[in-house]
């Protein structure tokens, strides 16, 4: 999406997916509830997307 100049949509989708958990825990993980493994590696793709948006 970032390469197709759909950066606003990408940012909106990142917020929809990750903002809830980031606000509550200060970090990101692969599940929207703190009942799973809460592995941070699965959510690291958000950093790559943010780099594409703001680069």
KAQUIMO-V197012 format. One record per residue. RES is the residue in one small letter. SS is DSSP state (@ for helix, = for strand, . for the rest). PSI is psi in radians with two decimals (* if undefined). OMEGA is omega as a letter, one per 30 degrees, with the letter a starting at -180 (* if undefined). Layout:
((RES | SS | PSI | OMEGA) (RES | SS | PSI | OMEGA))
This chain:
((x | . | -0.69 | a) (x | . | -0.71 | l) (x | . | -0.42 | l) (x | . | 0.28 | l) (x | . | 0.57 | l) (x | . | 0.76 | a) (x | @ | -0.64 | l) (x | @ | -0.69 | l) (x | @ | -0.73 | l) (x | @ | -0.79 | l) (x | @ | -0.71 | l) (x | @ | -0.73 | a) (x | @ | -0.62 | l) (x | @ | -0.80 | l) (x | @ | -0.77 | l) (x | @ | -0.66 | a) (x | @ | -0.72 | a) (x | @ | -0.35 | a) (x | @ | -0.68 | l) (x | @ | -0.86 | a) (x | @ | -0.59 | l) (x | @ | -0.70 | l) (x | @ | -0.61 | a) (x | @ | -0.50 | a) (x | @ | -0.27 | a) (x | . | 0.15 | l) (x | . | 3.10 | a) (x | . | 2.59 | l) (x | . | 3.10 | a) (x | . | -0.13 | a) (x | . | 2.60 | l) (x | . | -0.04 | l) (x | . | 2.52 | a) (x | . | 0.53 | a) (x | . | -0.06 | a) (x | . | -2.86 | a) (x | . | -0.38 | a) (x | . | 0.70 | l) (x | . | 2.13 | a) (x | @ | -0.44 | a) (x | @ | -0.65 | a) (x | @ | -0.51 | a) (x | @ | -0.06 | a) (x | @ | -0.34 | l) (x | @ | -0.45 | l) (x | @ | -0.63 | l) (x | @ | -0.69 | l) (x | @ | -0.77 | l) (x | @ | -0.75 | l) (x | @ | -0.65 | l) (x | @ | -0.72 | l) (x | @ | -0.64 | a) (x | @ | -0.80 | a) (x | @ | 0.04 | a) (x | . | * | *))
